[in-house]
Amino acid sequence: MLVTADCDSLLAAIMQAQVTTSDLDPGVDFSFDKGKLTLQGEGKERGNSKIEVPISFSDVSKKVKIDPKFMTDFLKVLDAKAKVSIYLPPETGEPLKITADEGGYVYVVMPMSS
């Protein structure tokens, strides 16, 4: 499954969702659906967040939980106008492979257990 998104909008959305997470539970739920990615963060002291980002995706819905720090570390080094491709594995628990249309970068992120 392949997802494409704009780097700047994806980075901004992840940073917004991350605000409500805590050190004890840093995960953000990434829900991939046709045409949109929904990011949900939750923290006992900070409340909940839900942000939607337009993406190019037309496959079966998929949900993974990721530590947003790993995603932002990668996205921050890219040009804001870059396109990012996320390859979603067919099996839950397998790593996501992320590439950018610039510089030949390949980044691997392991999802968190739910």
Phi, psi and omega in degrees: 000130183243134178237136173237145182207162174281135182302312185296318180289324178293315179299314180299317181294318179296318180295325177292316180293328183292335184303325184271355181278169180232169178297328180283331179222079186279355188291146174239134177279126176254111179251111181267122178227170180305113175080355181209151173244126177252125179252128180231125175244155182211136176217140183299321181271337189252354178090205184237154173226149177214114183234138178247140181231134175289135179222166172262107183200129181224020181266192178290140180306144181215144180230132176222153178251127185228145172287115186297336180301321180294322179289316182291326177303320180285312185294331181294335182273352181269159172295139184300333182272000182294151172263138181244136176247131179243122178263111181273128180289154180290333182255140176294139178096352177271154182291153174267140177251127183239132178233159177240152180283004178235144171071357179068025180291139171229131184228139180242131181234128177271127177290158178272156174285143183280000000 
